[in-house]
């Protein structure tokens, strides 16, 4: 996601807020970034669940 953040000069959190509110429009690159952010969030949740199971 770093490439998106650098190219568009905003954090993923800032992007998601703008995208979810409709302020960024519906350009294809926004859907790519949104999909990537969803995949990363899902993987992070799974890793956290695994880590929690080890405690």
N, C-alpha and C positions, 0 to 999 in steps of 0.2 A: 504494500500500500504506500510505501515511501515514494515510489515513482509518481503516483497520483498526487500525493501531498505536495511534493516538490513542484510538479508541473502546474498545479492549480493554486499553489500557495495558500493552502488551508489544511487544517488537520482533518482526519477522518470524522471526528466528532462534529466539527464545524460543517463539513460536507453533509453529513447525515441530517443535521438540523435543517440546512437549507434545502436539501433534496426532499425530505419528508414534508416540509411545509409548502413545497411547490415553487419556491423562489428560484430554483436553478433550471427549471424547465425539464424537458424529457429527452435530452440529447443522449445518444447511445453510450458515450463514455460514462455518463452518470450511472447508467444501469450496470455497466461493467464494474465500476467502483463499488456500488451498492451490493452487488452480488459477491464480490471479493470480501467486503466487510462482513457480510453475513456468514460466509464460510469460515473466516478467521474467528468470529465470535462463537460459532458452533464448536470449532476445534478447541478454543480456549475453555469453553464450558466443559467439554469432555475431559480435557486434561485436568481441570480443577476437580472434577468428580473422581478421577483416578487418584489424584493426590490426596483427596479427602479420605478415600478408602484405605490409604496406607497409614493413616494416623491412628 
